[in-house]
Amino acid sequence: MWESGEVSDSTTEPIVDSIADSPELRDGRSPLPPADYIGETKRLYDSLGYDSYRWAERPEPPPWAPITKPLSECRVALIGSGGLYRRGQVAFHTKDDTSIRVIDTNTPTSELRTAHFAYDQTDARQDPNCVFPLDRLRELAADDTIGSLTEQALAFMGGIYSIRRMETETVPRIVEQCLAQEPDIVLLVPV
């Protein structure tokens, strides 16, 4: 069985052939307790000398957008907040870096790097798929579970303290780049 810290690579056998073969995942339960994201975020921001983190509050829920065609026909866009960038691109550099990185979805994961101030990047540096599941999405496209991937994925560094800057700088760029890809579904992977 796969132990914590082990990394799967192309020279090893897959842990399971598919999600359906994994009883731990099939029934939807995890042996691990739920993560205390709010408590962990508060502790992190306190340790970095920030004022207490203020969670964004929205009085209205986002509009529901049901999938209108089979998943096997859907074009999927990947957006990740784990601070991923492709080798040769400029790394994310400050705690409030609101920039984005456009990453071709045919980029080998061996070319991906991370730069993020707000989480332990050890696992993401060993296997970028844990925060930016590009290989998994390519596999889903190859076996026709999803129709295809967009040509480009988007990455940014989550944990931006300024909600205003996130809303006025980062989000509009992400939306513009994402809409240009014409996806049917967007997979947002928050860190």
N, C-alpha and C positions, 0 to 999 in steps of 0.2 A: 504494500500500500504506500502511497505517496506521503512522505513525512513532511512536516513543516520545514520550509527552507529548501527543499529539493526543487530543482528546476528541470522541466522537461525540455529537451531539445530534439533536433531532427535525427540524432543518432540513437535515441532511446525509443523504446516501444511506448505508445500512448498509454496513459494510465487507464482510461476506459475508451472503448470504441465510439461511444456516443453518450450523450447525457442520459438517454434512456437506459443505458447499461449500468448507471451509477445509482444504487439504491439510496444513497445518502441524498442525492439530488432529486430523484424521481418523486419522492413523497413530499418534497417541499420543506422538510425540516432540517435544521442544522444542529449538530451537537454543540455548537458554540453559543454562548449567550449573545443576545443582541448588543450591538455596539452602542455605547452612550455617546452619540455624536455631540450633543449639546454640552455635556460635561467635559468631554475631551477638548472640544473647541474652546470652551471657557478657560480650561487649564493651559492650553497652548498659548492663547492670546495673553493671558496673565504672565506666563513665563517669558514672553517676548517683550513685555513692557507696554503692551497696548491697553487702552481702556477696554472694559468688558465688551465682548462682541455683541453687537446688536443684530438680531436676526431680522431679515426683511419680512415684513408683514403685508399681506395682500387681503383686503376685505372680501374680494370676489374670487371664487375659484377660476382657474383658467378654463377657456371654452373646451368642451369635449370634441375631439376630432376622431371619429371612428375610422378604422381602416375600411376602405371601400372596395378592395379587391383581395384576392388570395395572397397570403404572404409570399408564396412561391412566384408571384408576379411583381412583387414590390421592389423598388429601387431604394436602398437603404443608405443613409448618410451617417457617418460616425463623427461625434463631437465629444472630446474628452477634456476634463479640467485638471488633468494630472501633470501639466507642465511638460508635455512631450514635444519634441522637435526633432527634425531630421538632421543627421550629421551634415555639417556645412551651413545650417541655418544658425542664426544668432540665438543663444540660449535665453530663456527668461531670466531677468537679472535683478529685479527688486521685489520687495514684498507687495507692491501695488502695481506691478507690470500688467497693464490692461491690453497688451497686444495679443494677437493671435498668430498661429502658424498654420499654413496650408500644407498638407502632407499628401502627396500622391498615394492612392491606395495600393499601388503596386510596389511601394517602397518596402524592401525587406525589413523585418523587425530588428535585424542586427544593425540597421542604420539609425534606429531611433534612440534618443537620449532623453533624460529627464532633468529638469531644473525647477525645483519648487521648494519654497521655504516651510511649508506647513504640514508635511508628512514625511515619514521615514521612507526614502526612495530605494532602499536596498532591494526589495522584491521587484519593484518596477524596473530597476536597472538590470536585473537578471532576466526578467521576462516582462517586456513592456505590455504584453497582452493582459496583465492583471489590472491595468488602468486604461488601456487603449487596445481593445480586443480585435485588432486588425486581422491577425491570422485566423481567429475563430470566425469572423465574418466572411473571410475569403473561403473558408471551408463550407460555411452555410450556403454561399453562392455556388460553390462547385458541386454540392450535392442537391441543388435546386430547392433547398429549404426556403431561401430567399431568392428573389429574381436576380438581383445584381447589387453591386456596391456603386456608389457614385465614384467618379474618377478621383475625387479629392476628399480627404477627411480634414477636420479642423481641430486644433488644439489650443488651449489657453491655460493659464495658471489660475486655478481656483483659489479661494481663500483671499480674494481681494477685499480689503476691509471697507473700502468706500462703496456703498451701495449705489450712490449717485454716479460715480465713475464707471462702475460696472454697467449700469443702465444706459449711460450716455455715450460711452466709448466702446466697450467690448461687445455688448449685446447687438448694437446695430451692425457692427462689422460681421459678427457671426451670422446674423439673419441674412444679410446681403450675400455673403459667400455661400451660405447654405441654400438659399432660394435659387441662386445661379446654377446649382447642381441638379435642381428639379427632382428632389427625392419624394418618395411616397411616405416614407417613415424616417424619422430621425432617432438614432440611439444616442442619448446623452449619458455619458459615463462620468458621474461626479466623483470627486475624491474628497 
